[in-house]
């Protein structure tokens, strides 16, 4: 588990923009079983991928005409139980950190895995999400 001193600023980068933290398995189950659309961001310390994923998801949420009903996050390597539970809802996708999923009524309708984030700028990630929001929200 990563020390809070490392994780706190990376969490704040998204929670300060309205992302609700999922800290327990119960919180994950409650939001994932709710009706409507849910944007789930699995945050991580990975500099190259999470370093563009965080501003990308924030950009998308801040600039979306249509937004998901629920905007949530959990931190890989820190919110261990919550991330493990959230990944159950992302199957058959393998564990990926960072990862961005859009779910509708508890089912994944759009997934951005780490290999789709690596080497891409935040603007490209945001554009991908904005298109998904227009389609599913």
Helices and strands as residue ranges (DSSP letters): H 4-15, E 20-21, H 25-32, E 37-43, H 47-63, E 70-75, H 80-89, E 99-104, E 107-112, H 114-117, H 122-136
